[in-house]
Amino acid sequence: MRKLALTITSTTCVFSAFGVFSRWLQNMTAFEENGLYKSGSLWGVALMLLCIAAAAVLYGFALYFRKNLNLASPPDMAAALKGATVLHKPVLILVALIMTAGGVLLLFTAGDAETPLGADFSTLLRVLALLGILSVGGFVGMTMGRGGETPEGSPREAGFCIASALPIVFCCFWLIVSYRQDAVTSVVWSYAPEILAIASSLLAFYFVAGYAYGRPRPFSALFFCQFGAYMCFVTLPDERLMAMQLMFVGLAGMQLFISWLIVSNLRRKEDILSRFPNAPATDDIDDEVPPPSPEDEFEPMGEEGEGGEDEYIELPDEYLDPGTAKTGDEEK
């Protein structure tokens, strides 16, 4: 499964490289000196087509894993996000440090942000920085485990619920801050990639949280993690504080890391169902149990073709329940 994880992650990185290049050229050539956008810009069209192609390819990967390879994900978060390689902890620490560094730096440089009409967003940005640092704790809490089933109602399950909710709160607040900063901007292309990056990341962590809350959607989580990471990279050529650039890189790293773990822990559906027979319905195993056929609803009374009405046993009236049985006179 690690080869599949490497394939889809490498594909996202390749699309991201072309996306960053297209966005950089768009910023260089598609905007007037006064900030207005040149309609019909070639690089704007190229970036739009690239985003559509990336979404289609990543969706195709998720569909291929589910339908063609017949794979499924463990419904337990600890088993689904288990890391067993030597590089698991070093990569986890690196991603956490990048995101933490961005949050700490934003605490000290929030007042330097360029805002329209002289508005002051330093307080909102500092709150965003604190939530970003907390989201690192949630990310580590979700991915630090070594596997093992999580008992229902245990403190570990409650910890997963809290940890998975922190990145969602962070993305929601970042979406509000981004909207407040760009509310007076009439040029959609100046902020559209950033909004799409945050919104896709929000959906990614929302579906990842399904593991903790008993409704896992592994392939939806996989798609939005990869696409959200791609959009986070695409926004990097835009002008913003270095702290927020680091946070976008950290957010992309978190999603790539989680999606890598999801793909690495995929198994055949039969293996998942045998290990987790009471697994809740997911988007990959909810149709595994077929409805009973009419032939299975009744037990056969004997070998097919044997016996007949003459061999049926008629019970005497004394064995019938008088409360339910009715005679002919009572029915009249």
DABELPE-V493242 format. One record per pair of residues at least 12 apart in sequence whose C-alpha atoms are under 6 Angstrom apart, sorted by the first residue. I is the first residue (numbers start at 1). J is the second residue. D is the distance in Angstrom with one decimal. If there is no record, write none. Layout:
{{I | J | D} {I | J | D}}
This chain:
{{1 | 264 | 4.9} {2 | 264 | 5.1} {5 | 260 | 5.3} {5 | 263 | 5.3} {16 | 230 | 5.2} {16 | 233 | 6.0} {19 | 234 | 5.3} {20 | 234 | 4.7} {22 | 47 | 5.7} {24 | 237 | 5.3} {26 | 43 | 5.1} {26 | 44 | 6.0} {62 | 219 | 5.7} {71 | 267 | 5.3} {71 | 268 | 4.6} {71 | 269 | 5.4} {72 | 266 | 5.5} {72 | 267 | 5.5} {72 | 268 | 5.9} {72 | 269 | 5.0} {72 | 284 | 5.8} {73 | 266 | 4.8} {77 | 211 | 5.0} {77 | 212 | 6.0} {78 | 147 | 4.7} {79 | 147 | 4.6} {79 | 148 | 6.0} {80 | 262 | 5.7} {80 | 265 | 5.7} {81 | 143 | 5.7} {81 | 261 | 5.1} {81 | 262 | 5.8} {82 | 146 | 5.2} {82 | 147 | 5.0} {95 | 250 | 5.7} {95 | 253 | 5.8} {96 | 136 | 5.8} {98 | 250 | 5.4} {99 | 247 | 5.2} {99 | 250 | 4.5} {100 | 133 | 5.4} {102 | 243 | 4.4} {102 | 246 | 4.9} {102 | 247 | 5.0} {103 | 129 | 4.3} {103 | 132 | 5.7} {103 | 133 | 5.7} {105 | 243 | 5.4} {106 | 129 | 5.8} {106 | 243 | 5.1} {107 | 126 | 5.1} {107 | 129 | 6.0} {110 | 122 | 4.9} {110 | 125 | 5.7} {131 | 170 | 5.3} {132 | 170 | 6.0} {135 | 166 | 5.0} {135 | 167 | 4.6} {138 | 163 | 3.8} {138 | 164 | 5.8} {138 | 166 | 5.6} {141 | 163 | 5.8} {160 | 212 | 5.6} {161 | 212 | 5.2} {164 | 209 | 5.0} {168 | 202 | 5.8} {168 | 205 | 5.9} {171 | 202 | 5.4} {193 | 235 | 5.8} {194 | 235 | 5.7} {197 | 228 | 5.5} {197 | 231 | 4.6} {197 | 232 | 5.1} {200 | 224 | 6.0} {200 | 228 | 4.7} {201 | 228 | 4.8} {204 | 221 | 5.2} {204 | 224 | 4.6} {204 | 225 | 4.9} {207 | 221 | 4.8} {208 | 221 | 5.4} {216 | 282 | 5.6} {217 | 282 | 5.8} {217 | 283 | 5.5} {222 | 259 | 5.3} {225 | 255 | 4.8} {229 | 252 | 4.1} {229 | 255 | 6.0} {232 | 248 | 5.6} {232 | 252 | 5.8}}
